[in-house]
Amino acid sequence: MTRDEAPGIKQSGVRLGPEVVPAAVIGLGLMGRSIIACLLSAGHRVAAVTRDVAKRSGTKDHIRALLVEMKSEGVLDGDPEEFIARLELTDDYETLRERTLVIESIVENFDVKKDALRRIEAVVAPDAVIGSNTSAIPVTLLQMGLNHPERLLGIHWAEPAHITRFLEIICGERTDPACAERVVELARHWGKEPTLVRRDIRGFIANRLMYAMMREAFFLVENGYATPADVDRSVRNDMGWWITLAGPFRWMDLTGIPAYAAVMKDLFPELDASTEVPALMRKVVESGARGVQNASGFYEYTEESAKRWEELFLKFSYEIRALALRYPEDVGDRGPTVDGADA
């Protein structure tokens, strides 16, 4: 079987054969398992490292189910059993010695991540690339104290990681650009449309934009301008309508730039700039709500409706992926006309 004939994840109708890069994922939570499915589907051999293999007896079956689902949705090309056969489940960090790509995907806790990174670095080869799946921790802080900080970078996934096109690759102050470019290239083989964050900043791109929107959403609800459902409805039917096609800068190009400048002048001074966690958020969290995971959140759920929303989210993820693939990342544009990096 040639590389072009090999099974793998399908991207825009193109088959991508198995990579020769042996990989490892540290952490087998919800996202860790999803990342593993993504890597397996691209053809990597993957070592899945956990603290207690006995407690993770169902991990292979869970990942197999993700691969079977990918196959049924037309995302995976090949027999899921071929891919799951490349997975090794272990609690032995020594397994990392032969891995040239290691992805840490444990809890979003700085101290816990630092400890894991030290354990990884004590084993892997000096030229192995290490990625931390973090949503907001600056990569520069994670690099501190490492023997080879130049090969550490952030790899920020979105759940479900085996379906979404999103991926942010973040350079810390000491990241070797060649390492970042290497992961960008790999990410395209994972079926991603990767973004390279060239300078380290807390929250990176997607979360800084999303949390700015969330802060304003809480402001509107807490001050009686709208209910959560009102806010969700407006976002869904405005931004939700166009944002798969275009980001904010492309959207302004498409719909007329000067009008946005006029609105910014009057609106920016009135936007919420609070640095506190919103009171509504504190109240909901303190109640024990975790959303559809326990049928309790900003909305009222029954166990049945929460399960239904989980199913709809998964179905939507596949459908929106297929829609996004119908529209190119660009259509022959020559690139941005404005570079704000030095502004």
C-alpha positions in Angstrom: 0.0 0.0 0.0 1.5 3.4 -1.0 1.3 6.5 1.1 -1.4 7.9 -1.2 -3.4 4.7 -0.9 -3.1 4.4 2.8 -6.1 4.9 5.0 -6.4 8.0 7.1 -8.5 11.0 7.9 -10.1 12.6 4.9 -9.6 16.4 4.4 -11.4 18.0 1.4 -11.4 14.7 -0.4 -7.7 14.2 0.0 -6.4 11.1 1.7 -3.6 11.6 4.2 -1.6 8.5 5.0 -0.1 7.5 8.3 2.6 9.8 9.7 6.0 8.4 10.6 6.0 10.5 13.8 5.4 8.4 16.9 3.3 10.3 19.3 2.2 10.2 22.9 -0.7 11.9 24.9 -0.5 12.4 28.6 -3.9 12.4 30.2 -6.9 10.4 29.3 -9.8 12.7 30.2 -12.6 13.7 27.8 -10.3 15.8 25.6 -7.2 13.5 25.9 -9.2 10.6 24.5 -10.5 12.8 21.7 -7.0 14.0 20.8 -5.8 10.4 20.7 -8.6 9.6 18.3 -7.5 12.5 16.1 -3.9 11.4 16.1 -4.7 7.8 15.4 -7.0 8.7 12.5 -4.1 10.6 10.9 -1.9 7.5 11.2 0.2 8.1 14.2 1.3 5.4 16.5 0.1 6.7 19.9 1.2 5.9 23.5 -1.6 7.0 25.9 -0.1 7.6 29.3 -2.2 7.6 32.5 -1.5 7.3 36.2 -3.5 4.1 36.6 -4.1 1.8 33.7 -6.5 -0.4 35.7 -8.8 2.6 36.2 -8.8 3.2 32.4 -9.9 -0.2 31.3 -12.6 1.3 29.1 -10.3 3.8 27.3 -9.7 1.7 24.2 -13.4 0.9 23.8 -14.2 4.6 24.1 -11.6 5.6 21.5 -12.7 2.8 19.2 -16.3 4.1 19.4 -15.0 7.6 18.4 -13.2 6.1 15.4 -16.2 4.0 14.4 -18.4 7.1 14.6 -15.8 9.0 12.4 -16.1 6.2 9.9 -19.8 6.3 9.8 -19.8 10.1 9.4 -17.4 9.8 6.4 -14.5 11.5 8.2 -12.3 8.4 8.6 -11.1 6.4 5.6 -10.3 2.9 6.6 -11.0 0.2 9.1 -11.2 1.6 12.7 -9.5 -1.5 13.9 -6.4 -0.7 11.9 -6.1 2.6 13.8 -6.9 1.4 17.3 -4.2 -1.3 16.8 -1.6 1.6 16.8 -2.7 2.6 20.4 -0.7 1.6 23.5 -2.1 2.3 26.9 0.5 2.6 29.7 1.4 4.2 33.0 5.1 4.0 32.3 6.7 7.3 31.3 9.7 5.4 29.9 7.4 4.7 26.9 8.1 8.3 25.8 11.7 7.6 25.0 10.9 6.7 21.4 8.3 9.4 20.9 9.1 12.5 18.9 5.8 14.3 19.6 4.4 14.4 23.1 1.2 16.2 24.0 0.3 16.9 27.6 -3.4 17.1 28.1 -4.1 17.1 31.8 -6.0 19.4 34.1 -5.7 23.2 33.6 -3.5 23.7 36.6 -0.1 25.3 36.4 1.6 23.3 39.1 0.3 20.0 37.8 1.3 20.8 34.3 4.8 21.9 35.3 5.3 18.6 37.2 4.1 16.6 34.1 6.4 18.6 31.8 9.4 17.9 34.0 8.6 14.2 34.0 8.3 14.2 30.2 11.5 16.1 29.7 13.4 13.7 31.9 12.7 10.9 29.5 12.2 12.1 25.9 15.0 12.8 23.4 16.3 16.4 23.3 14.8 16.9 19.8 11.4 15.7 20.7 8.6 18.3 20.4 6.4 18.8 23.5 3.0 20.4 23.3 0.8 21.5 26.2 -2.9 21.5 25.6 -3.7 24.6 27.6 -6.6 27.0 27.2 -5.0 30.1 28.8 -1.8 29.4 30.7 1.1 31.4 29.0 3.5 29.0 27.4 6.4 31.2 28.5 5.6 30.4 32.1 5.5 26.7 31.4 8.9 26.9 29.7 10.6 28.2 32.9 12.9 25.7 34.4 12.9 23.3 31.5 16.2 22.0 30.1 15.0 22.5 26.5 12.4 25.2 26.6 12.8 25.8 22.9 10.9 22.6 22.0 7.9 23.4 24.2 4.8 25.1 22.7 1.1 25.3 23.3 -1.3 23.2 21.3 -4.8 24.4 22.1 -7.5 22.0 20.9 -11.3 22.4 20.9 -13.7 19.7 22.0 -14.6 17.4 20.2 -10.9 17.4 19.2 -11.3 14.6 16.7 -13.9 16.6 14.7 -13.2 20.3 15.0 -11.0 22.1 12.5 -9.8 24.5 15.2 -6.2 24.3 16.5 -4.0 27.0 18.0 -0.3 26.5 18.1 1.3 29.0 20.6 4.9 30.1 20.7 6.4 30.9 24.1 9.2 33.4 24.3 11.8 30.7 23.9 10.0 28.5 21.4 12.1 27.5 18.4 10.0 28.7 15.3 11.1 25.6 13.5 9.3 23.5 16.1 6.1 25.5 15.7 6.2 25.2 11.9 6.7 21.5 12.3 3.5 21.2 14.3 1.6 23.5 12.0 2.5 21.1 9.1 1.5 18.0 11.2 -1.8 19.8 12.2 -2.9 19.9 8.5 -2.4 16.2 8.4 -4.8 16.0 11.4 -7.5 17.6 9.4 -7.1 21.0 11.2 -6.9 24.5 9.9 -4.2 25.6 12.4 -3.5 29.1 13.7 0.0 30.1 14.7 0.1 32.4 17.7 3.4 34.1 17.2 3.7 35.9 20.5 2.7 34.4 23.8 -0.3 36.0 25.5 -2.7 34.6 28.1 -5.8 33.1 26.5 -4.3 33.2 23.1 -6.7 34.2 20.3 -9.9 32.3 20.5 -10.4 32.5 24.3 -9.5 36.2 24.5 -12.2 36.9 21.9 -14.7 34.4 23.4 -14.3 35.6 27.0 -14.7 39.2 26.0 -18.0 38.3 24.5 -19.0 36.2 27.5 -18.2 39.1 29.8 -20.6 41.4 27.9 -23.2 38.6 27.8 -23.1 38.4 31.6 -23.3 42.2 31.8 -26.5 42.3 29.7 -28.2 39.5 31.7 -27.2 40.8 35.2 -28.3 44.3 34.5 -31.7 43.2 33.1 -31.3 44.0 29.5 -31.9 40.4 28.4 -32.2 36.8 29.6 -29.6 34.1 28.8 -32.0 32.8 26.1 -32.3 36.3 24.5 -28.5 36.6 24.4 -28.0 33.1 23.0 -30.7 33.7 20.4 -29.0 36.9 19.2 -25.5 35.4 19.0 -26.7 32.3 17.3 -28.6 34.1 14.6 -26.1 36.9 14.0 -22.5 35.9 14.6 -23.5 32.2 14.5 -24.8 32.8 10.9 -21.5 34.1 9.4 -18.7 33.1 11.7 -18.0 29.7 10.1 -17.4 31.5 6.8 -15.4 34.6 8.0 -13.6 35.9 11.1 -14.1 39.5 12.3 -11.6 41.1 9.9 -12.9 39.3 6.8 -16.5 40.1 7.9 -15.7 43.8 8.0 -14.2 43.5 4.6 -17.3 41.9 3.3 -19.8 44.2 4.9 -18.2 47.7 4.8 -15.4 48.8 7.0 -16.3 52.5 7.8 -19.5 51.7 9.5 -17.7 49.6 12.1 -15.3 52.5 12.9 -18.3 54.7 13.6 -20.0 52.2 15.9 -16.7 51.6 17.8 -16.4 55.3 18.6 -19.7 55.3 20.5 -19.9 51.8 21.7 -16.5 50.9 23.1 -16.7 53.3 26.0 -19.9 51.6 27.2 -18.8 48.0 27.0 -18.2 46.2 30.3 -14.6 46.2 31.5 -15.0 44.4 34.8 -12.1 42.2 36.0 -14.3 40.2 38.4 -16.0 36.8 37.8 -19.7 37.7 37.2 -22.0 37.2 40.1 -24.3 35.1 38.0 -21.4 32.8 37.1 -20.4 32.4 40.8 -24.0 31.6 41.8 -24.3 28.9 39.1 -21.0 27.3 39.9 -21.6 27.4 43.6 -24.9 25.5 43.0 -22.9 22.6 41.7 -24.1 23.1 38.1 -21.9 21.6 35.4 -24.2 22.1 32.4 -25.5 19.1 30.5 -22.9 16.9 32.3 -25.2 16.9 35.3 -28.4 18.3 33.7 -28.0 21.6 35.6 -26.8 25.0 34.2 -28.0 28.3 33.0 -31.0 26.4 31.5 -33.2 23.9 33.1 -32.7 20.3 31.9 -34.1 16.9 32.5 -31.7 14.0 32.1 -33.3 13.2 28.8 -33.0 16.8 27.4 -29.4 17.1 28.6 -28.6 13.8 26.8 -30.4 15.1 23.7 -28.3 18.3 23.8 -25.1 16.3 24.0 -26.2 14.3 20.9 -27.2 17.4 19.0 -23.8 19.0 19.8 -22.0 16.0 18.4 -24.2 15.8 15.3 -23.8 19.6 14.8 -20.0 19.2 15.1 -19.9 16.8 12.1 -22.3 18.9 10.0 -20.5 22.2 10.6 -17.2 20.6 9.8 -18.6 19.4 6.5 -20.0 22.9 5.8 -16.7 24.6 6.6 -14.8 22.3 4.3 -17.0 23.6 1.4 -15.5 27.0 1.8 -11.8 27.6 1.5 -9.5 29.3 4.0 -8.8 31.8 1.3 -9.7 32.3 -2.4 -6.4 33.5 -3.8 -6.1 36.6 -1.6 -2.6 38.0 -1.3 -2.7 38.1 2.5 -3.5 40.8 5.0 -2.9 44.4 3.9 -2.4 45.5 7.5 0.0 43.9 9.9 -0.7 45.1 13.5 2.1 43.2 15.1 4.3 46.2 15.4 1.5 48.8 15.9 
